[in-house]
Every structure is written in C-alpha cells, then in structure tokens.
Amino acid sequence: MKTLHCERCGVRVFFENVTCGNCGASLGFVPSELGMGAFEVTAEGVWSRLSDRPAQRPCANYTSYQVCNWMVPAESGDVHCVSCRTTQILPSLDKPQNLLHWATIEQSKRRMVYSLLSMGLPVVPRTEDTTLGLAFRFLEDQPSKRVLTGHDSGVITLNVAEADNAHREKVRAAMHEPYRTLLGHFRHEVGHYYWDVLIDNTEWLPRYRKLFGDERADYETALKQHYDSPRADWQDQFVSVYASSHPWEDWAECWAHYMHLQDGLETAAAWGLQLDNALPGSPPVRASALGCDPDPSTVGQALVDRWLPISQFVNAMARSMGVHDAYPFVVPPSVIHKLEFIHQVVCAYCSSKSAPAGDVRLPTDACTA
C-alpha cells in the first residue's frame, strides 16, 4: 500500500485512521482517489472537505457502527461505500463479540478492495450486478451447522470465528499451515471470483489448463483425495500443499500470492526501502512497485531480484520480534510461471478497460503505476 497523508497538514496517516493526530482533521479514505481525505465535521454532522477535491460523506457503517472509514461521493444515492456494499449478510450484532469480529473482518476486506482497485480490477457489488457481482456473507457457527469459508459463483462466505486470533491460530496449527490470516482468506477466495470473471469462457482458458490443470476434474473427489493423502512432492510445483488439491485451488493460492507480491512491493516502495546488504558484494536492492508491464517475465524478475530479498528482511524482522515468519513460502519455477500468467491476464484486462458497468474505476493511468 502506498503511504497516505492528511490533506490539510500533510503529515503521514494510516489506512485505518479517522482523525489526524497532528491537525485534528477528520479523515476518510476516498476509494476513487485511493487517498485519504481531510474533513471538518459540523455539530450537525455535515462533512466539509478541506480541499478543492470532490465532496464526500462517510459510509453509513461509520456513522452507525464506527466500523468503516471509507467515503461515498456526496452526490451518490448510495449510503455505503463500495467495500461495504459488497457485504450481504452479517451475524447477529446483538452479541458484542460479533460487532468486534465484523469490524476486524471489514478492515481486512477494505485492504483487499484497495488492492483490487489499485490493480485496476472491477469491484462490483452483487446488488448492482446479479450475474458478475461480488458479495460477502459473514456467518457464525450454529449448534447444528458449521460455517465453512468458501466461494460460490461470486458469493464469498467467511466464518466470523476467523476474526478471533486464538481460534485462527488453533486452526492454523491443526491444519499444519505456515500462513493463515484474514487478509489471506480474502485474497484466496476473491481469486476464485476472478477466475470466473477473467478466465472462465475466455481465450485464456486453454493456457490456464496448460499451467494449472483441467478444472473439470471432480472437485469433491480431488479434495477428499488431498485430505486423505496430500501430495508428497507438492513443493516442486505448487506454492502450498493446498494448491496441489485441485486446479481451482492452485489458481486461488497463486492469485493470493500474486496479491501478496503486488502489495508487498508497493508498500516497500512507498516507504523507500533499500537493502544495502541483501547479498554480500552485490548492488543495493531498492524496492519498486510491480506496476503493469505487459511483459510477463517482469514478474519473475521482480520476485527474484526485489521481493525475495525484501521478504528475507521482513522475516528477519519478524523473528527478531519473536513471531512467525511473515512470508513462509518457497516459490519454485513452475509457480513463477503461474504468477506471470496471472499478471498477464490482469494487465490485459486493465489495458482493455472493459469493466462491467457500475464498478469503481481508477484514472486511466492507474494500471501503469
């Protein structure tokens, strides 16, 4: 993520901030600008923008629940921001823990939506497009029914227990997963959605099958076989053991990894990260964003030349703090080819600008950042 600044005083602020600690301005993230707006709020609750940029008002989930800091164009007929409009079902908010879980979940979802918008991808709520729209259901386990996180034709279901750190860590350990986060869940599941949008019934499908395998293989049978006997050689061809279960899961795991790569490089570049001692005797490694170079080989170069040294630094910092490695992955050549394919698909879409009507779009130069 790029660094954000207060519109009024220019001091650095952060993605979740609602107030500038320096000048006291009220803050709200403006999705169409991918930046933080500064506002003065009257006693009557009117938000006046402290710049000459378009007027905005807060998402209704801020005014009602304080769970969102995104804005809505003042002239819009929508009451919720583009991220919150994708939320379809919530657990009972009469339970205090559910309100806390929901706030945590929406925070991670907004980070994912930011990434999608910065990549130039369509984010269309299901209420605006019942065929290709995106919707999220946040549900809790019931005595007679367990909620499974997953994707079904644009509808993503998440068990709200995943917002509880203790629960998530217990599951991570039980499943022998090196990495399990809310943001990771969102990136994986939205990968399934973008397979439907970008790959299915398109000219990309034959190349997808060549790289990932034939998705027409029976899904339930493949998953059962995976859980009964995971592939012993998965590290030779896949980014995770789960990716080896079925071509759809391979795509979703690689999609999530592509978003890790995009966001990690953008964040490091925004902070001006330079590693002078990445390799003894080698030139310094300076972070730079991946951008949307149509040459797919740039992904492999970026991963090897920039991201791997940066990830080693990040892991070293995590270990110095006594926590799990932030990037516990090994990327074999076959996965690099898959990431390059995803990058090519995203760049082709971005260049075509053929997004469904009603989505949030960026300026025309957004894809070449």
Legacy VTK file of the C-alpha trace (Angstrom):
# vtk DataFile Version 3.0
C-alpha trace
ASCII
DATASET POLYDATA
POINTS 369 float
0.000 0.000 0.000
1.202 3.495 -0.775
1.789 5.906 2.084
-1.114 8.195 2.957
-1.087 11.809 4.109
-3.503 14.237 5.705
-4.926 16.547 3.046
-4.773 19.543 5.349
-1.376 19.384 7.056
0.481 16.760 5.000
1.532 14.588 7.934
1.671 10.817 7.363
-1.511 8.999 8.353
-2.510 5.360 8.129
-5.178 3.365 6.342
-7.397 2.875 9.397
-7.117 6.434 10.797
-10.261 8.518 11.319
-8.540 11.575 12.811
-5.273 13.339 12.036
-3.188 13.324 15.203
-1.364 16.455 14.068
-4.055 18.922 12.961
-7.214 17.247 14.276
-8.963 16.964 10.903
-11.470 14.150 10.484
-10.197 11.630 7.950
-11.882 9.339 5.480
-10.471 7.164 2.720
-11.759 8.085 -0.757
-11.813 4.900 -2.888
-11.962 6.621 -6.283
-8.803 8.587 -5.389
-7.009 5.848 -3.438
-6.153 8.556 -0.937
-7.155 9.978 2.420
-9.486 12.954 2.508
-9.492 15.526 5.324
-12.743 16.982 6.598
-14.244 19.353 9.118
-17.402 17.994 10.723
-20.022 20.455 11.955
-22.113 19.971 15.074
-24.959 18.942 12.752
-22.817 16.154 11.305
-22.055 17.785 7.941
-18.678 16.782 6.472
-16.918 19.625 4.645
-13.816 18.678 2.683
-10.688 20.689 3.462
-9.523 20.766 -0.159
-10.935 21.551 -3.589
-11.430 17.857 -4.401
-14.947 16.381 -4.837
-17.214 16.462 -1.793
-17.662 13.223 0.147
-19.702 11.871 3.035
-18.941 8.961 5.379
-20.120 5.419 4.815
-23.226 4.609 6.850
-21.283 1.890 8.638
-19.132 4.646 10.147
-21.997 6.803 11.327
-23.945 3.819 12.697
-21.265 1.420 13.939
-17.807 3.052 13.563
-16.605 0.015 11.600
-15.679 1.776 8.342
-13.613 4.865 7.477
-14.338 4.952 3.731
-16.237 7.713 1.988
-19.080 7.956 -0.516
-19.376 10.697 -3.170
-21.684 13.397 -1.832
-23.965 13.218 -4.893
-24.257 9.409 -4.785
-27.504 7.704 -3.962
-25.594 5.002 -2.060
-25.344 5.144 1.713
-22.487 2.637 1.969
-19.004 2.727 0.455
-18.050 0.353 -2.349
-16.451 -2.105 0.089
-19.377 -2.217 2.492
-21.854 -2.550 -0.387
-20.361 -5.964 -1.115
-21.323 -7.201 2.380
-24.557 -9.152 2.069
-25.130 -10.951 5.388
-23.868 -10.287 8.925
-24.018 -12.342 12.118
-26.256 -11.111 14.909
-24.807 -7.823 16.166
-26.651 -8.240 19.472
-23.592 -10.234 20.536
-20.767 -7.808 21.376
-18.090 -10.173 20.070
-19.783 -10.263 16.677
-19.575 -6.481 16.339
-15.852 -6.676 17.127
-15.376 -9.563 14.695
-17.275 -7.707 11.981
-15.136 -4.584 12.427
-11.964 -6.674 12.157
-13.251 -8.521 9.095
-14.301 -5.341 7.272
-10.894 -3.814 7.964
-9.174 -6.708 6.202
-11.722 -6.659 3.388
-11.082 -2.960 2.776
-7.369 -3.690 2.415
-8.179 -6.313 -0.189
-10.579 -3.983 -2.030
-7.923 -1.257 -2.013
-5.528 -3.691 -3.696
-8.079 -4.694 -6.329
-8.828 -1.068 -7.145
-5.142 -0.201 -7.308
-4.664 -3.084 -9.760
-7.463 -1.693 -11.934
-9.807 -4.650 -11.405
-13.603 -4.423 -11.255
-15.229 -4.314 -7.829
-18.953 -4.583 -8.476
-21.377 -5.282 -5.599
-23.820 -8.124 -6.168
-26.718 -5.708 -5.681
-25.611 -3.895 -8.859
-24.823 -6.934 -10.998
-26.593 -10.160 -10.077
-24.539 -12.144 -12.610
-20.938 -10.973 -12.111
-21.247 -9.015 -8.869
-19.349 -9.785 -5.681
-20.950 -10.450 -2.277
-19.713 -11.460 1.162
-21.567 -13.348 3.864
-20.125 -13.276 7.364
-21.694 -16.058 9.389
-21.163 -17.758 12.749
-21.361 -21.430 13.622
-24.697 -22.688 14.903
-25.197 -25.716 17.197
-26.461 -27.760 14.253
-24.476 -26.183 11.426
-20.802 -25.341 10.955
-19.913 -22.436 8.664
-17.246 -23.192 6.081
-15.279 -20.406 4.437
-15.551 -20.599 0.656
-16.685 -19.165 -2.671
-19.732 -19.965 -4.782
-20.389 -18.040 -8.010
-19.369 -14.639 -6.684
-20.642 -15.151 -3.135
-17.864 -15.493 -0.556
-18.707 -16.903 2.862
-16.433 -16.340 5.847
-16.777 -17.866 9.298
-16.608 -14.886 11.690
-14.574 -17.026 14.098
-11.635 -16.381 11.743
-11.527 -12.868 13.217
-10.599 -14.356 16.604
-6.820 -14.631 16.813
-6.853 -17.572 19.234
-9.290 -19.567 17.086
-7.405 -18.831 13.887
-4.051 -19.817 15.397
-5.548 -23.054 16.721
-6.866 -23.937 13.264
-3.587 -22.910 11.629
-1.647 -25.262 13.898
-4.158 -28.106 13.496
-4.052 -27.789 9.696
-0.234 -27.507 9.653
-0.487 -24.214 7.783
2.510 -21.862 7.840
0.278 -18.899 6.973
-3.342 -18.164 7.916
-4.700 -14.603 8.113
-7.983 -12.836 7.427
-6.419 -10.927 4.560
-5.038 -14.180 3.180
-8.533 -15.697 3.263
-9.956 -12.760 1.353
-7.231 -12.848 -1.276
-7.661 -16.584 -1.795
-11.455 -16.547 -2.035
-11.583 -13.499 -4.287
-9.149 -15.361 -6.530
-11.937 -17.876 -7.193
-14.233 -14.982 -8.074
-11.754 -13.507 -10.556
-11.278 -16.924 -12.146
-14.970 -16.724 -13.051
-14.617 -13.120 -14.266
-11.289 -13.271 -16.102
-10.688 -16.903 -17.137
-13.867 -18.947 -17.492
-15.235 -18.980 -21.057
-12.423 -16.737 -22.321
-9.459 -17.154 -24.636
-7.263 -17.581 -21.534
-8.810 -20.937 -20.595
-6.533 -23.208 -22.704
-3.390 -21.567 -21.306
-4.811 -21.770 -17.808
-5.367 -25.513 -18.191
-1.853 -25.994 -19.521
-0.356 -24.328 -16.445
-2.765 -25.254 -13.655
-4.519 -28.364 -14.930
-8.055 -29.156 -16.021
-10.573 -27.624 -13.616
-13.244 -30.026 -14.888
-11.738 -32.750 -12.664
-14.264 -33.651 -9.964
-13.727 -31.150 -7.169
-15.125 -33.112 -4.227
-13.189 -36.223 -5.182
-9.975 -34.217 -5.550
-10.391 -32.589 -2.128
-11.129 -35.915 -0.438
-8.023 -37.421 -2.004
-5.991 -34.405 -0.900
-7.076 -34.632 2.727
-6.670 -38.414 2.768
-3.195 -38.321 1.226
-1.610 -34.941 0.338
0.971 -34.939 -2.440
4.418 -35.566 -1.009
6.138 -33.649 -3.824
3.889 -30.564 -3.774
6.825 -28.206 -3.108
8.235 -28.948 -6.579
5.245 -27.448 -8.409
2.975 -25.576 -6.014
3.099 -22.586 -3.686
1.292 -24.504 -0.908
0.163 -28.032 -0.214
-3.476 -26.937 -0.583
-2.718 -25.611 -4.073
-1.964 -29.198 -5.119
-5.509 -30.366 -4.332
-7.270 -29.109 -7.495
-6.585 -26.662 -10.377
-9.121 -24.196 -8.956
-7.285 -24.142 -5.626
-3.932 -23.831 -7.376
-5.226 -20.722 -9.166
-6.690 -19.237 -5.954
-3.498 -19.844 -3.979
-1.384 -18.313 -6.755
-3.810 -15.382 -7.048
-3.449 -14.719 -3.317
0.296 -14.937 -3.706
0.211 -12.504 -6.615
-1.623 -10.044 -4.354
0.993 -10.623 -1.622
3.673 -9.748 -4.173
1.857 -6.678 -5.506
1.064 -5.255 -2.079
4.410 -6.113 -0.547
6.374 -4.377 -3.291
4.063 -1.345 -3.315
4.391 -0.936 0.452
8.168 -1.337 0.443
8.481 1.122 -2.451
6.219 3.665 -0.757
8.464 3.599 2.311
11.588 3.929 0.154
13.050 0.642 1.336
16.610 -0.053 0.186
18.638 -3.070 1.285
22.350 -2.391 1.093
23.371 -5.831 2.354
20.867 -8.128 0.672
23.733 -10.161 -0.787
27.404 -9.625 0.137
29.183 -7.781 -2.657
26.007 -7.194 -4.657
24.416 -3.835 -5.529
21.762 -2.485 -3.148
18.212 -3.747 -3.615
15.759 -0.875 -3.934
12.060 -1.616 -3.678
9.832 -0.644 -6.569
6.218 -1.472 -7.324
5.394 -4.203 -9.819
3.189 -1.988 -11.973
1.566 -3.413 -15.082
4.335 -4.087 -17.566
2.697 -6.340 -20.191
5.893 -8.432 -20.387
5.079 -11.323 -18.010
8.763 -12.044 -17.354
8.912 -8.874 -15.251
7.076 -10.777 -12.511
9.798 -13.395 -12.192
12.483 -10.728 -12.253
10.676 -8.681 -9.612
10.161 -11.736 -7.425
13.781 -12.891 -7.572
15.562 -9.529 -7.701
13.382 -7.475 -5.375
10.746 -9.407 -3.473
12.793 -12.357 -2.216
15.490 -10.119 -0.631
12.761 -7.935 0.872
10.862 -10.969 2.198
14.054 -12.266 3.810
14.438 -8.903 5.534
10.795 -8.956 6.648
11.184 -12.492 8.030
14.354 -11.473 9.872
12.448 -8.600 11.474
9.580 -10.942 12.427
11.994 -13.382 14.055
13.604 -10.544 15.976
10.135 -9.804 17.387
9.529 -13.461 18.240
6.647 -14.031 15.815
6.032 -16.327 12.844
7.704 -15.568 9.533
5.565 -13.076 7.651
6.444 -14.784 4.360
6.787 -18.554 4.946
6.855 -19.553 1.278
9.254 -21.083 -1.227
8.461 -20.270 -4.867
9.559 -22.919 -7.429
9.916 -22.035 -11.139
6.528 -23.538 -12.030
4.813 -21.134 -9.612
6.704 -18.190 -11.112
5.235 -19.152 -14.499
1.760 -19.229 -12.962
2.255 -15.810 -11.358
3.441 -14.461 -14.702
0.285 -15.790 -16.337
-1.910 -14.106 -13.715
-0.021 -10.857 -14.233
-0.555 -11.093 -17.985
-4.288 -11.679 -17.514
-4.621 -8.747 -15.106
-2.648 -6.406 -17.367
-4.690 -7.424 -20.399
-7.907 -6.666 -18.550
-6.515 -3.420 -17.225
-5.484 -2.302 -20.710
-8.848 -3.204 -22.212
-10.794 -1.147 -19.640
-13.755 -3.411 -20.347
-15.084 -3.411 -16.806
-18.778 -4.147 -16.135
-20.914 -1.057 -15.745
-21.282 0.408 -12.266
-17.938 -0.550 -10.798
-15.401 1.727 -9.172
-12.690 2.611 -11.647
-9.404 4.416 -11.343
-7.914 7.118 -13.568
-6.681 5.876 -16.934
-3.046 5.743 -15.789
-3.767 3.600 -12.715
-2.512 0.391 -14.296
0.944 1.747 -15.037
1.853 2.849 -11.526
LINES 1 370
369 0 1 2 3 4 5 6 7 8 9 10 11 12 13 14 15 16 17 18 19 20 21 22 23 24 25 26 27 28 29 30 31 32 33 34 35 36 37 38 39 40 41 42 43 44 45 46 47 48 49 50 51 52 53 54 55 56 57 58 59 60 61 62 63 64 65 66 67 68 69 70 71 72 73 74 75 76 77 78 79 80 81 82 83 84 85 86 87 88 89 90 91 92 93 94 95 96 97 98 99 100 101 102 103 104 105 106 107 108 109 110 111 112 113 114 115 116 117 118 119 120 121 122 123 124 125 126 127 128 129 130 131 132 133 134 135 136 137 138 139 140 141 142 143 144 145 146 147 148 149 150 151 152 153 154 155 156 157 158 159 160 161 162 163 164 165 166 167 168 169 170 171 172 173 174 175 176 177 178 179 180 181 182 183 184 185 186 187 188 189 190 191 192 193 194 195 196 197 198 199 200 201 202 203 204 205 206 207 208 209 210 211 212 213 214 215 216 217 218 219 220 221 222 223 224 225 226 227 228 229 230 231 232 233 234 235 236 237 238 239 240 241 242 243 244 245 246 247 248 249 250 251 252 253 254 255 256 257 258 259 260 261 262 263 264 265 266 267 268 269 270 271 272 273 274 275 276 277 278 279 280 281 282 283 284 285 286 287 288 289 290 291 292 293 294 295 296 297 298 299 300 301 302 303 304 305 306 307 308 309 310 311 312 313 314 315 316 317 318 319 320 321 322 323 324 325 326 327 328 329 330 331 332 333 334 335 336 337 338 339 340 341 342 343 344 345 346 347 348 349 350 351 352 353 354 355 356 357 358 359 360 361 362 363 364 365 366 367 368
